[in-house]
Amino acid sequence: MPAKRPPVPLSRERIIDAALHIADGQGLRRLTMRRLGDALEVEAMAIYHHLPRGKEALMDALAEHVTAIRVARGATWQDTARAWCRASREALREHPGVLALALTKPPKGGTAAAVTEQIQQLEDGGLDEAAEAVRTLRAFVFGAVAVEVQQSGWADPEVDTWTRRDQRADADFERGLDALIRGLVP
């Protein structure tokens, strides 16, 4: 008889990964503390040790997971902005189940720090009005991903498989990003 493996210790990262799996596979409405506890093979109350504010803290953590994006500063502010927008888009597309949280939760914690870093990178790259530019770029990325997810069939219960990669959406995103960056130049 094989030896029984010891249980994997519960951690904030493990909780977030399991919650993302549920949200992406079944939607946010199906993400309950009980269902999350079952997925982690723990009592739901054990989760509160890592997330004392419970479900609200979990929702904040999920939003932060997909919005606290950092990239290395590029050669120009335009390169930095493009890298950040592309990385943000990928994070949001990877986890469509929490897109609603990303759209509605105000930036705090790691997300607020990442936004501050983005502003500083663009200022250091020579862009005036960097804070306004970051708000505009974030709005573009979030809106583009929302349209992609809507058109992908992800939220449609009648669709068995949804399209994660759409070359037309990729081209539309790049065209929109180029136009937006050109428009940010004074």
C-alpha positions as CSV (number, residue, x, y, z in Angstrom):
1,M,0.0,0.0,0.0
2,P,1.5,3.4,-1.0
3,A,2.3,5.9,1.7
4,K,-0.3,8.6,2.1
5,R,1.0,12.0,1.0
6,P,0.9,14.7,3.7
7,P,-1.7,17.4,3.0
8,V,-0.4,20.5,1.1
9,P,-0.3,23.4,3.5
10,L,-2.9,26.0,3.0
11,S,-1.5,29.3,1.9
12,R,-2.8,32.6,0.5
13,E,-1.4,31.7,-3.0
14,R,-3.0,28.3,-3.0
15,I,-6.3,29.8,-2.0
16,I,-6.1,32.4,-4.8
17,D,-5.2,29.7,-7.3
18,A,-8.1,27.6,-6.4
19,A,-10.5,30.5,-6.4
20,L,-9.3,31.6,-9.8
21,H,-9.9,28.0,-11.1
22,I,-13.5,28.1,-9.8
23,A,-14.2,31.6,-11.1
24,D,-12.7,30.9,-14.5
25,G,-14.4,27.6,-14.9
26,Q,-17.8,28.4,-13.3
27,G,-18.0,32.1,-12.9
28,L,-17.9,34.4,-9.8
29,R,-21.4,33.5,-8.7
30,R,-20.4,29.9,-8.1
31,L,-17.4,30.9,-6.0
32,T,-18.4,30.4,-2.4
33,M,-16.2,29.9,0.6
34,R,-17.7,26.4,1.0
35,R,-17.0,25.5,-2.6
36,L,-13.5,26.9,-2.2
37,G,-12.9,24.9,1.0
38,D,-14.1,21.8,-0.8
39,A,-11.7,22.5,-3.7
40,L,-8.8,22.9,-1.2
41,E,-9.9,20.0,0.9
42,V,-10.2,22.1,4.0
43,E,-13.1,23.4,6.1
44,A,-14.2,26.8,4.8
45,M,-13.3,28.4,8.1
46,A,-9.6,27.5,7.6
47,I,-9.6,30.0,4.7
48,Y,-10.3,32.9,7.1
49,H,-6.9,32.4,8.8
50,H,-5.3,33.6,5.5
51,L,-8.0,36.0,4.5
52,P,-9.5,37.4,7.8
53,R,-12.1,39.6,6.0
54,G,-13.4,36.5,4.2
55,K,-15.0,36.7,0.8
56,E,-14.4,40.5,0.5
57,A,-10.7,39.9,1.1
58,L,-10.8,37.1,-1.5
59,M,-12.4,39.3,-4.1
60,D,-9.8,42.0,-3.4
61,A,-7.0,39.4,-3.8
62,L,-8.4,38.1,-7.0
63,A,-8.8,41.6,-8.5
64,E,-5.2,42.4,-7.4
65,H,-3.9,39.2,-8.9
66,V,-5.0,40.2,-12.4
67,T,-4.4,43.9,-12.2
68,A,-1.1,44.4,-10.3
69,I,1.0,44.1,-13.4
70,R,4.6,45.3,-13.5
71,V,6.9,45.4,-16.5
72,A,10.5,46.6,-16.9
73,R,10.9,50.1,-18.3
74,G,11.4,50.1,-22.0
75,A,13.7,52.2,-24.2
76,T,10.9,54.7,-24.6
77,W,7.7,55.5,-22.7
78,Q,5.8,54.1,-25.7
79,D,7.6,50.8,-25.4
80,T,6.9,50.7,-21.6
81,A,3.2,51.5,-22.2
82,R,2.9,48.8,-24.9
83,A,4.6,46.2,-22.7
84,W,2.3,47.1,-19.8
85,C,-0.9,47.0,-21.9
86,R,0.0,43.7,-23.5
87,A,0.9,42.1,-20.1
88,S,-2.3,43.5,-18.5
89,R,-4.4,42.1,-21.4
90,E,-2.9,38.7,-21.1
91,A,-3.5,38.6,-17.3
92,L,-7.1,39.6,-17.8
93,R,-7.7,37.2,-20.6
94,E,-6.1,34.4,-18.6
95,H,-8.7,34.8,-15.9
96,P,-12.0,36.0,-17.5
97,G,-13.9,34.8,-14.4
98,V,-12.5,37.8,-12.4
99,L,-12.8,40.4,-15.1
100,A,-15.8,41.9,-13.4
101,L,-13.8,42.4,-10.3
102,A,-10.9,44.0,-12.2
103,L,-13.4,46.4,-13.7
104,T,-15.2,47.3,-10.5
105,K,-12.6,47.1,-7.7
106,P,-10.7,50.3,-7.1
107,P,-6.9,50.0,-7.3
108,K,-5.5,49.2,-3.9
109,G,-2.6,47.2,-2.4
110,G,-0.4,45.8,-5.1
111,T,-2.5,47.3,-7.9
112,A,-2.2,50.8,-6.5
113,A,1.6,50.3,-6.2
114,A,1.8,49.0,-9.8
115,V,-0.2,52.0,-11.1
116,T,2.1,54.3,-9.3
117,E,5.1,52.5,-10.8
118,Q,3.5,52.8,-14.3
119,I,3.0,56.5,-13.9
120,Q,6.6,56.9,-12.7
121,Q,7.9,54.9,-15.6
122,L,6.1,57.0,-18.2
123,E,7.1,60.2,-16.5
124,D,10.8,59.0,-16.4
125,G,10.4,58.2,-20.1
126,G,9.4,61.8,-20.8
127,L,5.6,61.7,-21.0
128,D,3.8,64.7,-19.6
129,E,0.4,64.0,-18.0
130,A,1.5,60.4,-17.2
131,A,-1.2,59.8,-14.7
132,E,-3.9,60.7,-17.2
133,A,-2.2,58.5,-19.8
134,V,-2.2,55.5,-17.4
135,R,-5.9,56.0,-16.6
136,T,-6.6,56.1,-20.4
137,L,-4.5,53.0,-21.1
138,R,-6.1,51.0,-18.3
139,A,-9.5,51.9,-19.6
140,F,-8.6,50.8,-23.1
141,V,-7.1,47.5,-21.9
142,F,-10.1,46.7,-19.6
143,G,-12.6,47.6,-22.3
144,A,-10.8,45.7,-25.0
145,V,-10.7,42.6,-22.8
146,A,-14.4,42.9,-21.8
147,V,-15.4,43.0,-25.5
148,E,-13.1,40.0,-26.2
149,V,-14.6,38.0,-23.4
150,Q,-18.1,38.9,-24.4
151,Q,-17.5,37.8,-28.0
152,S,-15.6,34.7,-27.0
153,G,-18.6,32.8,-25.7
154,W,-17.0,32.4,-22.2
155,A,-20.1,33.6,-20.3
156,D,-22.6,31.9,-22.6
157,P,-24.0,28.7,-20.9
158,E,-24.9,27.3,-24.4
159,V,-21.2,27.4,-25.6
160,D,-19.2,24.3,-24.8
161,T,-15.8,25.8,-25.7
162,W,-14.8,29.4,-25.9
163,T,-12.2,31.0,-28.0
164,R,-9.2,32.1,-25.9
165,R,-7.2,33.3,-28.9
166,D,-8.8,35.4,-31.6
167,Q,-6.4,36.8,-34.3
168,R,-8.9,39.4,-35.2
169,A,-9.1,40.6,-31.5
170,D,-5.2,40.6,-31.4
171,A,-5.1,42.8,-34.5
172,D,-7.9,45.1,-33.2
173,F,-6.1,45.4,-29.9
174,E,-2.7,46.3,-31.5
175,R,-4.4,48.8,-33.9
176,G,-6.2,50.5,-31.0
177,L,-3.1,50.5,-28.8
178,D,-1.1,52.1,-31.6
179,A,-3.7,54.8,-32.1
180,L,-4.0,55.5,-28.4
181,I,-0.3,55.8,-27.9
182,R,0.0,58.2,-30.9
183,G,-2.8,60.2,-29.4
184,L,-0.9,60.6,-26.1
185,V,2.0,62.4,-27.7
186,P,1.7,66.1,-27.0
